[in-house]
Amino acid sequence: MPARTPNGVPARTPNGVPARTPNGVPVWAAALDAPPRPGPPVWIHADLQPGNVLTSGGRLSAVIDFGCLGLGDPAVDLIAAWYLLPAGARPVFRTALADGADDAAWARGRGWALSVALLELSAYRETNPVMADIARHVIREVLATSS
């Protein structure tokens, strides 16, 4: 029997996300309400997550899997902040970006991270436990932060 909260509600949803986690509607609304990036589209990787980055000696050494490569809003590549970094490192990452990440870009990137993780959880929860666990982690991280 699944763990339950004191009022009898399951502690986790069927896909394993904590049931008491605030819903993602505010995150999604902020991403949709954020002004678009000014200027033309730029080259993006669009899939910067654990399986697509290689490290050596604790440092980034390569990015692989260019199946999503294209032109678009670079905010999609900010998903790395939630997929790859602990919460405490995100402000450092954001500050260190060459052009910075203004509030609008950060909101769009956070929305992208939530969107991708939800899709992955739906696709992998029965077939790929590692990917499903990563998606659950990202959803929790996105919903745990206010921005």
C-alpha positions as CSV (number, residue, x, y, z in Angstrom):
1,M,0.0,0.0,0.0
2,P,1.4,3.4,-0.9
3,A,2.5,5.8,1.8
4,R,-0.3,8.3,2.7
5,T,-0.5,11.8,4.3
6,P,-2.3,12.2,7.6
7,N,-5.6,13.0,5.8
8,G,-5.4,9.7,3.8
9,V,-4.2,11.2,0.5
10,P,-1.4,9.2,-1.3
11,A,1.9,10.8,-0.5
12,R,3.0,10.3,-4.1
13,T,1.1,10.5,-7.4
14,P,1.1,7.3,-9.5
15,N,4.1,8.5,-11.5
16,G,6.1,8.9,-8.3
17,V,6.1,12.7,-7.9
18,P,5.4,13.8,-4.3
19,A,1.6,14.6,-4.2
20,R,2.2,17.6,-1.9
21,T,4.5,19.3,-4.4
22,P,3.0,22.6,-5.6
23,N,1.6,22.2,-9.1
24,G,3.5,23.4,-12.1
25,V,0.8,25.9,-13.4
26,P,2.6,29.0,-12.0
27,V,5.9,27.9,-13.5
28,W,4.2,27.2,-16.9
29,A,2.3,30.5,-16.7
30,A,5.5,32.4,-16.0
31,A,7.2,30.8,-18.9
32,L,4.3,31.6,-21.3
33,D,4.0,35.2,-19.9
34,A,7.8,35.9,-20.3
35,P,8.6,38.2,-23.1
36,P,10.2,36.5,-26.1
37,R,13.9,36.8,-26.7
38,P,14.7,39.8,-28.9
39,G,16.7,39.1,-32.1
40,P,17.0,36.2,-34.4
41,P,17.1,32.5,-33.4
42,V,20.5,31.2,-32.4
43,W,22.1,27.7,-32.5
44,I,20.8,25.5,-29.6
45,H,21.6,22.0,-28.4
46,A,18.1,21.7,-26.8
47,D,18.9,18.5,-24.8
48,L,21.5,19.3,-22.2
49,Q,20.9,16.7,-19.6
50,P,22.9,14.0,-17.8
51,G,23.2,11.5,-20.6
52,N,24.4,14.1,-23.1
53,V,27.2,15.8,-21.2
54,L,30.5,14.1,-20.4
55,T,32.8,15.1,-17.6
56,S,36.4,14.4,-16.7
57,G,37.9,15.3,-13.4
58,G,34.7,17.1,-12.4
59,R,34.7,19.4,-15.4
60,L,32.7,19.4,-18.5
61,S,34.7,17.7,-21.3
62,A,32.1,17.2,-24.1
63,V,28.5,17.5,-25.2
64,I,27.1,14.7,-27.2
65,D,23.8,13.8,-29.0
66,F,23.0,16.5,-31.4
67,G,19.6,15.1,-32.4
68,C,17.7,18.2,-31.2
69,L,20.3,20.7,-32.6
70,G,18.7,23.6,-34.4
71,L,17.9,27.3,-34.3
72,G,15.8,28.7,-31.5
73,D,15.5,30.4,-28.2
74,P,18.7,29.8,-26.2
75,A,16.5,29.6,-23.0
76,V,15.9,26.0,-23.9
77,D,19.6,25.3,-23.1
78,L,19.0,26.6,-19.6
79,I,17.4,23.3,-18.8
80,A,20.9,22.3,-17.8
81,A,20.4,24.4,-14.6
82,W,17.8,22.0,-13.3
83,Y,19.0,18.8,-15.0
84,L,22.7,19.0,-14.1
85,L,23.2,21.4,-11.2
86,P,22.3,21.4,-7.5
87,A,20.1,24.2,-6.4
88,G,22.9,26.1,-4.8
89,A,24.9,26.2,-8.0
90,R,22.1,27.7,-10.2
91,P,22.7,31.3,-9.2
92,V,26.4,31.0,-10.0
93,F,25.6,29.3,-13.3
94,R,23.1,32.1,-14.2
95,T,25.6,34.8,-13.3
96,A,28.5,33.1,-15.2
97,L,26.6,32.9,-18.5
98,A,28.3,35.1,-21.2
99,D,25.2,37.2,-21.8
100,G,23.6,36.5,-18.4
101,A,20.1,35.2,-18.2
102,D,17.6,37.9,-17.6
103,D,14.4,37.1,-15.7
104,A,12.4,36.4,-18.9
105,A,15.0,33.9,-20.2
106,W,15.3,32.2,-16.9
107,A,11.5,31.8,-16.7
108,R,11.4,30.4,-20.2
109,G,14.2,28.0,-19.4
110,R,12.5,26.9,-16.2
111,G,9.3,26.3,-18.2
112,W,11.3,24.3,-20.8
113,A,12.8,22.1,-18.0
114,L,9.4,21.4,-16.5
115,S,7.9,20.6,-20.0
116,V,10.7,18.3,-21.0
117,A,10.7,16.5,-17.6
118,L,7.0,16.0,-17.7
119,L,7.1,14.5,-21.2
120,E,10.0,12.3,-20.2
121,L,8.3,11.0,-17.1
122,S,5.2,10.2,-19.2
123,A,7.3,8.4,-21.8
124,Y,9.8,6.6,-19.6
125,R,8.0,5.8,-16.3
126,E,7.3,2.2,-17.4
127,T,10.2,1.5,-19.7
128,N,13.3,3.4,-18.4
129,P,13.6,3.8,-14.7
130,V,16.8,5.9,-14.9
131,M,15.2,8.4,-17.2
132,A,12.0,8.5,-15.2
133,D,14.0,9.1,-12.0
134,I,15.9,12.0,-13.6
135,A,12.6,13.5,-14.8
136,R,11.1,13.2,-11.3
137,H,14.2,14.9,-9.8
138,V,13.9,17.7,-12.3
139,I,10.2,18.2,-11.7
140,R,10.9,18.4,-7.9
141,E,13.8,20.9,-8.5
142,V,11.8,23.1,-10.8
143,L,8.8,23.2,-8.4
144,A,11.0,23.7,-5.3
145,T,12.3,27.0,-6.5
146,S,10.5,30.3,-6.9
147,S,12.5,31.3,-9.9
